[in-house]
Amino acid sequence: MKPALPSPATANPEPGGRLPALWAAAAVLCLSWAVQAPALASGSDSASSPAALLQPCRLRGVKHEALCGKVERALDPSRPGGPKIDVHFAVLLALARHKKPDPVFFLAGGPGQSAISLAGVLSGSMNRLGMRRDIVLVDQRGTGRSAPLHCPEPEPSASLADATDLSRIAARLQACREALQKLPHGDLRHYTTTVAMADLEAVRAALGADNINLVGGSYGTRAALEYLRQHPQRVRRTLLDGVAPPDMVLPASFSADAQAALDAVLAACEKEATCAARHPQLRSRWAAMLARLPQPAEVPHPVTGRPERITLTRETLTGLVRPVLYAPALAAALPLALDEATQGRYAALVGLASTFAGGRNSPMRMAEGMHFSVICSEDMPRLRSGGAVDAPGVDFKDDFAGTYRRVCEGWPQGSVPEAFYKVPTAPSPVLVMSGGADPVTPPRHGQRVVQALGDKARHVVVPQAGHGLMMHGCMSDAVFRFIDAEDDAQALKVDTACAEKVPRPPAYALPGAASAPARGASR
């Protein structure tokens, strides 16, 4: 599947909504959840037994005590005697006395998100699933507690110029890369999805679980598909929420998918009489404003509230729009915010994007070093070779891809097997979920993944949903029934009609607003 940059992936939001975070959110694929862990073997106290691996621990936001552990792994898999890293994981134990033997492994988004940090966010939403099965949260190498690759973040009150100047952002990331490479675990070539899923298998083996269920969100779906490719015999069920397939070429697809989501918001406004009346010719006025950029502008700082003069670029403006598209309830306010922006007032747009702010203490924090290590190794080679077939969006253009090209120029590139890019035939049930309004992993990606997976896969599309469906209305119940079903055929027949009929939220209007054109709008 949400860095300090007006494009796709560089900063980590601060509480209160600092701008770097806003444009950071526009950059990454992410989802949030939280979970608990597998049936532990009893008996032996040897160092190799699951009971010896785990220690009681407390996770922020989780009511019950959890168990935490780690497995030691070679940084470079080809050098088992070389430098080592610890891959950390947490187990949220099932509450039922007679629990099921197959745990649920949760794979976080990003790339760069910590699964363990999401424990508090997810424990409530997955509580029914966690009644009968342990849920395992593994911090993928480079994230959370597992050899983290974090970059220093600008202060929340840093000037907007620092947050929006691409040359300054590139310089910050270059300095971060050089600092990370000096760490004991700083060989950035060894953080690919393929290597990380070998780590996941080591965690499964250490816990003694014969079979597992995979739950992946956004980038976590790419990770799940890779584990399924490497270890198909170990997977009982797979849930893919917002599919980011291995052949997606993320930096290129960002633009096309975000454009489609924005076009849908504008089209919905044009069809809704009151929205069309309040914001006449919004599409053409928005396009005309983008065509005038770059130009000087006064923008309110999201933390200090003070207006600052910056050079407003298309990248900056579309970088504010993109994260809002993740959630249709927020995107309902975009017509108003875009209308305001066309009149030189940017507070509404900045405020909407601030909703995704996080920070270094946020469970949504991204490890930028890990993010670029993955994308620069797996996606950029295919982009450079012409593997990307998506035409850039009219408004978003190729800014996302251009930013990644710039950052990845000096980033160490890991080795990725060609087989990684091929989706395997599924030997066990796979439920794929897509939001029709998703600006980053829309149904088109899920559809081709289901075709490749074969007869054991089902694609559920919720037309008016955004990014991430697990916590969308009754879908959490469908997820539980899919994984809990004893029979494979029954699992693939779970009823999802309740969510599929949810309508798009109507366009937001200020309280007391009349059904009339916005102030200053063309008539």
N, C-alpha and C positions, 0 to 999 in steps of 0.2 A: 504497500500500500505502500498530528502530522506534524531551517538553518538560517547567517546574516547576509542575505543576498536576494536580489530581486529576480532570481531565476530558480533553478531547480534544486539545489541541495547543499546549503552551506551553513546555516546557523541553527541555533537552538533557542527557542522562544523563552523569554523571561516572564515571570509572573507580572501581571499588570499590563502586558501587551507591548513590549518594546518592539520597534520596527524590525530590527534584525531577525527577530523571531518570526515576524509575519512573513517575510520573504523566505525565511527558512522553511516555514510550513509549506510554501508553494513548491518546495524542491523535492520533497521525499514522499515515498509511498509508505503510509503507515496506518496501523490499526491499533486498538488497545483491547485487552482482555485481561483475565486473571484466572488462575487455576490451582490444582492440588496433585499428589503423586502415587506411583504404583504399589501394588501389593508386595510388601517386603517379605523376603524369606526369613525364616526363623531358625534357630538352632545354633549353627556354628558362629563363634566369635572371631573367626579368622579375619585377617585384614582384607580378604577378598570378598567377604560376604556383604550383602546390602546393609545389614544392621550395623556393621563396623564402619561403613562408608558415611553414614548419616548421623548428624547431630541435631538436637532440637534447636530451633531458631525462631525468631520473631520477624515477620515481614510487615513493613508499614502498610496499614490499611486492612490487614487480615486479622479477623477476630480470633481464630484458633491458632495454636502453636503449629508450626510447620517443621519440616525436616530439611536440612541443607547438607550438601555434599559437593565433592569435586572429583574430577578424574584428571590425572596427569597425562598430557599429550605432547608429542614432539611438535615443535613449532614448524619444522620442515618434515613432512611425512617421509621423504626419501632419506632422511638422516635420523633414524630412531635414537642414535646415541648423541645427537646434537642438543641445542637448547630446548628446554621444556616450558610449557605453559600449563596453568590449571584452568580447566573448563568447569565453571561452577553451575550448579543446578539446585532447584528447590522442589520439594514434594509437598503438595497440599493433600493430606490424607483424606480418603473417602470417609464419610461419617457412618455409613451403614455397617452393622456388625458383620454381615456376610457380603463382603464386597466382591466385585468382579476382578479376575486376575489380569485383565488387559488394561493398562493405564492409558490416559490421554496425554500425549505430548503436544504442548503448545509451541508454535513457531511464530516469533514476533516479526513485525514489519520493518520498514526502513528502506533499504538495509541500514542497520545501525541502531536498532531499538533493543533495549534490554527486556527480556521476557520476565525476569525476576522483579524488575521495577514495576511491572504492570500488575503484580499480584493483587494489590488492593483494589485496583480498578476492575479486575476481572473476577475476583472471588464472588462478588455478589451476582454478577450476570451469569456465571456458570455454576451457580450453587446446586441446581438440580442435577446437572451432569456430574458434579463432584460428590453427590450423595453415594453413588454406587461404585465410582471409579476414582482412583488416585489421579491427580493431574500433575504433570511434571513440567516445570518451567526451566528451560536451559538457556543460560546466557551464551549466545553464539560467540565464538572467539572474536575478539575485537570490541565486544559490547559489555556493558554492565561490569561484572566482577571478573570476567574472563579476558585477561590481557587487554584491558580497554585501550582504545585508540581515540581519545577525546582531544579536541582542539580547544585552546583558550578562547573564551567568548568575550566580545566587547561588553563594556559596562552598559547597563540598561539605559543610562542617560547619555550614551555616546551620540554624537551628532548624526543627523540623518545623512549627511554627506558621506560619513565613514561607512554607513550601512548600505548606501546605494551606489557608491563608486566601484565599478567592477575591477579596476586596476588595484584599488586598495584591498578589495576582497581577495583577489588572486594572490596578492602579496602575503596576506594573512595566512592563506591556505598553504602557500609555498613554505612559509616559516614553520607552520605546524607540521608539514610533512618532514621537513629537515629535523625537527625536534623529535618526532615520533621515531624516526630511523635510528636515533641514538639510544633508544630504549633497548633493554635486553630482549624484548619480543618485537623489535622494530623492523624486522624484515617483512615489508608490506606485501610481498608476493604470496604469502601463505594464509590469506584470509578469504579465499574464494568459497563459494557455496559448496563445491564438491568436497573440499577439505573439511568444512564445518559439519557436513552431514556424516562424515566418517567419525567426527567427534560425537555426534548424536548417537551413533550406533554404539560407541564405547560407553556412553551413559546407560543406554538400554541394557547392554550386557552386564554392566556393573550392578544394576538394580535387579537383575535376574528375571526380567519380564520376557516371556517367550514371544508374545505378540503385543503390538501397541496400536493405538488409534492416533492418527495425525490430525491436528487442527492447525491450519495455517491461514494467516490473514495478510493480504497484499504481498509484499516481498516474501513473507512466510510461506505463501503458496509455491513460489519458485523453489524454496528450500524443501518443502514437502515433496514436490515432484522429483527432486533430485534424490531424496532419501528413498522414495518409492522405486526409482530407477536402480539404485545401488542395492537395496535390500527388500525386494518385493515380497519375499516369503515371510517377512516380519510384520507386515502391515495388515491389520484386520479391516479398518475403515479409514477413509481419508475425507476430510472436509476442507474445501478450498474456497475461501471467502474473499472475493475480489481478485481474480487470477492475474498474476504477473508472470507469464510463461518464460522459459529460459531464452526463447528466440525473440523476445518482445522488442529489444533494443530501446531500453527505457528513455534515454534522452530524446530520441526521435519521436516516440509515441506520445510523450508529454504534450507536445504542441497540438497534434491532431485531436487527441482525446479531450483536452481542455477546451478546444475550440468548439467541438461538438456539444459539450455540456453548456457552454455559454450561449451558443446559438439556440439551444433548447429553452433556456431561460428567457431570452429575448422573444422567441416565437410564442411562448406561453403568455408573455405580457401583451403581445399584439393580438392574441385571441381573447384575452380577458378584457371586457369592455372598460371597466373602471381603470385598469392599469394602462390601457392604451390611451385613455382620456387624460390621465395624470401625466403620462410620459410620452407625448406624441413624437413620432419619428425618432425614437430613442436609438434605434440601431444605426441610422445614418448619422446622427449627431455624435454618437460614440466613435464611429469610424472616422469622422471628420476631425475629432479631437486628437485621436491617435496619430492621424496624418500630420498634425501640426507639431508633434513632438520630435526632438527634445525642445524644451523651452523652460525659462525660469518660472518657478511657482512657489507659493507659500503653503507649506504643509504643516499641520499641527503635529508636534512630537507626541507619540502615544504614551510616554511616561510622564514627561514634564508638563505636557499640555501647551507648551509655548510654540508659537509658529516659527518655522525655520525656512529660510530661503534655500532651495536646492534647484538643481537642473533636473526637471522631471522628464524621464525617458519612458518610452513604451514598455521597456522591460520592467521598470519600477511599477508602473500602473497595472500591467497584466499580472505581475508578481503578487500584487495585492488581491486581485480578483480570483486567481486560481484556488487558493485555499478555501475561500468561501464556497466554492462550487462543490466541495466535498460533502456538504450537508444541505439538502434541499430546504430545510427549515430556515437556514441562514441565507441561502441563495434567493429566497423569496424577497429579501430586502435589497437585492442587487439592483433592480430597476430604479429604486429611489436613490441608492448610492451612486449609480452610474450617471443618473440625471444630475445629481448634485455636482459630480466631478466635471461634467461637461460645462458647468457654470463656474468652474474654478473653486469649488468647495469640496475638500477632500476628507473632511472629518468623518463622514459616514462610512466611507470606504475603509479608512484606516481603522475605525472602530470595529467594523465587521471582521477584518483580518486579525485584529487583536484577540478575537475570541480563541484563536489557536495558539496563543502565547503560552510558553511553558517556562523553561529555564534549566539551570544546571541541577536544580533539585527536583525537577519535574519528572514524573514517571514516563513522560513522552520524550525525554531527552535523547538526541541522536548522537552516536559516536561518528563524527565526520570522517575520521581516519579510516574506520571500517567501511563506511559508506562508499568512499571513493576507491578504496582497495577492491571492493566488489565490482562496482560499475566500470572502473577503468580496465579491469581484467576481463569481464564477461561481456559487456555491452559495446564499449568503445571500439574494439577491433572490428566488430561487424559493422559499426557505423562508418568507420574509415574505409572499409572494403566495399561499401555500397550495399550492405545487408539490410539497411533500413529502407522500407518501401513506402512509409507514410509521408504524404505530402504535408508540409507544415501548415498550421492554421493561419487564416488571414490576419487575425489580430495578434496571435502569439508568435508567429513566424518561427524561425529556427533559433531563437534566443537560448532556450534550454540546452539544445545540442551544442550551440556555440560555447556556452559557459563550461560544459563538461569537456569539450575539446581542449579548452584553455587550461583547465585544472589538470587534466589527465596527461598533458604533454610530458610532464616530468615525473608522473607518478609511476612507481614500480608496477610492472604488469605480471600477474601470476599466470601459471599454465592452466589452461582449461581444456579438458578432453572434448573432442568433437561430439561424442555421444551425449554430453551434457545438454546440448541444444535440441535433442530429440525427445519428445514426450513419450514415455513408455506405454505399452498396452497395460491396462489395469487388470491385475489378477483378483482384485477384491473391490467392493463397492466404493465409489467416489461420488460425493455430492458437491457439485460446483455451483456457487451462488454469485450472481452478478446484479448490480444496481443499474437500472437503465439510465440514471442521471449521473453515474459515476464519472468524474473527470479524469481518472487515471487508470482504472481497470474496468472499462465498460464491457458489456456483453460480447462484443466482437472477439475479445481475447478468450473469454470463457468458452465460446462456441467452438473455436478451432481446437482448444484443449480437449473438450469432450469428444470431438470426432476422433482425435488421436488416441484417447484413452479406451475407446471402444464401448462394447455393450454393457460393461459394468459401471458406466458413468452416466450421471443425469445432470442436466443443466437447469437451474431454477433462476428465472429472471424476474426481479421485482421492478417493474417499469419506472416507477417514480422514486426509487430509493437511490441514495448516494453511495459513498465508499464505506463498505463494511455493513454486513447484514445480520451478523450473529446476534446483535442486541436490538434488532429492528422488530418491534412488536412481537408477534407470535413466532418469529423465526427461531428464537432461542429454544422454544418447545420442539420445533421441527428438528433442530440440531440434536437435541437430547434423544428424540425418538429414532433418528437415523443411526446414532451410535449405539443406542441401547437395544435396538431390534435384534432378536436372536437369528432371524432368517435374512439372508442377503436380499432376496427379492422384496421382502417386506420393508427393508431399510430404504430401498430406492423408490418406494411408493409413498413416502411420508407426505402428508397433506400440507401444502404451503399456500393454498388459495387465499387464506386470510390476509397475507402480506402482499400478494400479487395484486390485490384490488385497492390498495391504499392509494389515494389520489395525490397529485402534486399540490403542495401548500399554495394557497392563493398569494398573489403579490402583496407585500406589506405596504401599508399606508400609515403615515403619521396620524395619531389620534386626532379626530376632528377634521381630517383632510377631506375636502370636497372632491367629487368626481369631476375635476377640472384640470387643465394642463398645469404642470408645475411652473412656479415662478421663473420667468426668464426663458421659458421654453418657446421654441418656434411654433407658430400656429398655422 
